Amino acid sequence: MDTAGELFERRRAALWAAAYRMLGNRADADDVLQEAWLRWSRVDHGTVADPGAYLFRLVTRQAIDELRRIRARREVTIDEDRPAGPPNGASGEPRPVDAVAAGLLVVLETLSPTERAVFLLHDVFGFAHAEIAAIVGRTERAVQQMAYRARRHVRGRRPRFRPAPGEHRAVTERFLAAAALGGDLPGYGTACAADTNPGPGTT
C-alpha cells in the first residue's frame, strides 16, 4: 500500500496547478500546498476512500481560505493608504475573489448547467467521473465526454449563453460556500445541473 507521502507526491503537480489556477501566484500556491500536506499528514488515511478526490478538495478549500486572507489583507492596506490611493478607494488591482468570479463568468457563458457541474466537480474539486455520474444522473462515459467538451469550451472562451441578471453573483456565492470547509459539494453539483436554462442568447 502506498504511504501518505507517496499518495501526495504522485498528485503534487496536479494539486499545485489547481491551487495556482485559483490564486494566480506561485508563492501563494506553494503555501497552499504546504498547508494541505500538513493537514493530509494528520488525517487517518484508512478512512479515506478516494485519496485523489480528498486531496483536490483539501487544496481547493485551502485556496479559498487563502483568497479570503489575501482579500482581508488588501482591504486593510487600502484603508491605511486610502489618501494616496485611487478615487473611491479602488486598489487598482483585481482582488483574488474577483479573479474567481471572473473565471466563473467564463464558465457561465460557455457551459450549460450540466457541463458546468461536471467541469467544476472534476477539474476544480477533484471528483472522479463515476462520482459525478451519480450526482448529475448520467453514465460515467457520458460524464467523461462532457468533461472533455467542457474543457474545450472554457479554453475557447466563445460565449454560448447569456447569464440572467444576478446569476453571476449567485453562482459565485454558491461556489465559495461549496468550497468552504464542510461545504456540500455533491449538493452543489446537483444544484448546478438542475439550474434553469441560462436564458436568451444561447447557441
C-alpha positions as CSV (number, residue, x, y, z in Angstrom):
1,M,0.0,0.0,0.0
2,D,1.3,3.5,-0.8
3,T,2.2,5.7,2.1
4,A,0.6,9.1,2.7
5,G,3.7,10.8,1.3
6,E,3.6,8.7,-1.9
7,L,-0.1,9.4,-2.4
8,F,0.5,13.1,-2.0
9,E,3.7,13.3,-4.2
10,R,2.0,11.4,-7.0
11,R,-0.5,14.2,-7.3
12,R,1.6,17.1,-6.3
13,A,1.9,18.7,-9.8
14,A,-1.8,18.5,-10.4
15,L,-2.6,19.8,-6.9
16,W,-0.2,22.7,-7.3
17,A,-1.8,23.5,-10.7
18,A,-5.2,23.6,-9.2
19,A,-4.1,26.0,-6.5
20,Y,-2.3,28.2,-9.0
21,R,-5.4,28.4,-11.2
22,M,-7.4,29.8,-8.3
23,L,-4.7,32.1,-6.8
24,G,-2.7,33.2,-9.8
25,N,0.5,33.4,-7.7
26,R,3.2,30.8,-7.4
27,A,4.2,31.7,-3.9
28,D,0.6,31.5,-2.7
29,A,0.1,28.2,-4.5
30,D,3.3,26.8,-2.7
31,D,1.9,28.0,0.7
32,V,-1.4,26.3,0.0
33,L,0.3,23.0,-1.0
34,Q,2.4,23.1,2.1
35,E,-0.6,23.6,4.4
36,A,-2.5,20.9,2.5
37,W,0.4,18.5,3.1
38,L,0.4,19.3,6.8
39,R,-3.3,18.6,7.1
40,W,-3.1,15.5,5.0
41,S,-0.3,14.1,7.2
42,R,-2.7,14.4,10.2
43,V,-5.6,12.5,8.5
44,D,-6.4,8.9,9.3
45,H,-5.8,7.7,5.7
46,G,-7.5,4.4,6.3
47,T,-10.8,6.3,6.4
48,V,-10.2,8.0,3.0
49,A,-11.9,6.1,0.2
50,D,-10.5,8.2,-2.7
51,P,-7.3,10.0,-1.8
52,G,-7.1,11.8,-5.1
53,A,-10.6,13.4,-4.7
54,Y,-9.9,14.1,-1.0
55,L,-6.6,15.9,-1.8
56,F,-8.2,18.0,-4.5
57,R,-11.0,19.1,-2.2
58,L,-8.5,19.8,0.6
59,V,-6.3,22.0,-1.7
60,T,-9.4,23.8,-3.1
61,R,-10.6,24.7,0.3
62,Q,-7.2,25.8,1.4
63,A,-7.0,28.0,-1.7
64,I,-10.4,29.6,-0.9
65,D,-9.2,30.3,2.6
66,E,-6.1,31.9,1.2
67,L,-8.1,34.1,-1.2
68,R,-10.1,35.3,1.8
69,R,-7.0,36.1,3.8
70,I,-5.4,38.0,0.8
71,R,-8.6,39.9,0.4
72,A,-8.7,40.9,4.1
73,R,-5.1,42.0,4.0
74,R,-5.6,44.1,0.9
75,E,-8.7,45.8,2.4
76,V,-6.7,46.7,5.5
77,T,-3.9,48.1,3.3
78,I,-6.3,50.1,1.3
79,D,-7.8,51.6,4.4
80,E,-4.4,52.5,5.8
81,D,-3.2,54.0,2.5
82,R,-6.5,55.5,1.3
83,P,-5.4,59.2,0.9
84,A,-2.7,58.1,-1.6
85,G,-4.9,55.6,-3.4
86,P,-7.1,55.9,-6.4
87,P,-10.5,57.6,-6.1
88,N,-13.4,55.7,-4.3
89,G,-10.9,53.5,-2.5
90,A,-10.1,51.3,-5.5
91,S,-6.8,49.4,-5.3
92,G,-6.2,49.5,-9.0
93,E,-5.7,45.7,-9.0
94,P,-8.3,42.9,-9.2
95,R,-8.9,41.1,-5.9
96,P,-8.3,37.4,-5.8
97,V,-12.0,36.7,-5.1
98,D,-12.8,38.8,-8.2
99,A,-10.5,36.6,-10.2
100,V,-12.6,33.6,-9.1
101,A,-15.7,35.5,-10.1
102,A,-14.2,36.3,-13.5
103,G,-13.4,32.6,-14.0
104,L,-16.9,31.6,-13.1
105,L,-18.3,34.1,-15.5
106,V,-16.4,32.3,-18.3
107,V,-17.9,29.1,-17.1
108,L,-21.4,30.6,-17.1
109,E,-21.1,32.0,-20.6
110,T,-19.5,28.9,-22.2
111,L,-21.1,25.9,-20.4
112,S,-24.6,24.5,-20.0
113,P,-25.7,23.8,-16.4
114,T,-24.8,20.1,-16.5
115,E,-21.5,20.8,-18.3
116,R,-20.8,23.4,-15.6
117,A,-21.4,20.9,-12.8
118,V,-19.2,18.3,-14.5
119,F,-16.4,20.8,-15.2
120,L,-16.3,22.2,-11.7
121,L,-16.7,19.0,-9.8
122,H,-14.0,17.2,-11.8
123,D,-11.4,19.9,-12.7
124,V,-11.7,22.1,-9.6
125,F,-12.9,19.8,-6.8
126,G,-11.3,16.5,-8.0
127,F,-14.3,14.2,-8.1
128,A,-14.0,11.0,-10.1
129,H,-16.1,10.6,-13.3
130,A,-18.1,7.8,-11.6
131,E,-18.9,10.0,-8.6
132,I,-20.1,12.8,-10.9
133,A,-22.2,10.4,-12.9
134,A,-24.2,9.6,-9.8
135,I,-24.6,13.3,-9.0
136,V,-25.8,14.5,-12.4
137,G,-27.7,11.4,-13.4
138,R,-25.6,10.5,-16.5
139,T,-23.4,7.5,-17.3
140,E,-19.7,7.6,-16.5
141,R,-18.9,7.5,-20.2
142,A,-21.2,10.4,-20.8
143,V,-19.6,12.4,-18.0
144,Q,-16.1,11.7,-19.4
145,Q,-17.1,13.1,-22.8
146,M,-18.9,16.0,-21.2
147,A,-15.8,16.9,-19.2
148,Y,-13.7,16.8,-22.3
149,R,-16.1,19.1,-24.3
150,A,-16.4,21.4,-21.3
151,R,-12.7,22.0,-21.1
152,R,-12.6,22.8,-24.8
153,H,-15.5,25.3,-24.5
154,V,-13.8,27.0,-21.5
155,R,-10.4,27.2,-23.3
156,G,-12.1,28.6,-26.4
157,R,-14.0,31.3,-24.3
158,R,-16.6,31.6,-27.0
159,P,-19.8,32.7,-25.3
160,R,-22.7,30.3,-25.8
161,F,-25.0,31.5,-23.1
162,R,-26.1,34.8,-21.6
163,P,-26.4,34.7,-17.8
164,A,-29.6,36.1,-16.3
165,P,-29.3,39.2,-14.2
166,G,-27.9,38.4,-10.8
167,E,-26.9,34.8,-11.8
168,H,-23.2,35.5,-11.8
169,R,-23.2,36.8,-8.2
170,A,-25.4,33.9,-7.1
171,V,-23.1,31.3,-8.8
172,T,-20.0,32.9,-7.3
173,E,-21.5,32.9,-3.8
174,R,-22.7,29.3,-4.2
175,F,-19.2,28.2,-5.4
176,L,-17.5,29.9,-2.4
177,A,-20.0,28.3,0.0
178,A,-19.4,24.9,-1.5
179,A,-15.6,25.2,-1.4
180,A,-15.6,26.2,2.3
181,L,-14.7,23.6,4.8
182,G,-17.6,21.3,5.3
183,G,-19.4,22.5,2.1
184,D,-21.9,20.2,0.4
185,L,-20.0,19.5,-2.8
186,P,-22.3,16.8,-4.1
187,G,-25.3,19.1,-3.4
188,Y,-23.5,21.9,-5.2
189,G,-23.1,19.7,-8.3
190,T,-26.8,18.7,-8.2
191,A,-27.8,22.3,-7.9
192,C,-25.6,23.3,-10.8
193,A,-27.0,20.6,-13.0
194,A,-30.6,21.5,-12.1
195,D,-30.2,25.2,-12.9
196,T,-32.6,26.5,-15.4
197,N,-31.5,27.4,-19.0
198,P,-29.1,30.3,-18.9
199,G,-31.5,32.5,-20.8
200,P,-31.7,34.3,-24.1
201,G,-28.6,34.3,-26.3
202,T,-28.0,30.6,-26.1
203,T,-26.4,28.9,-29.1
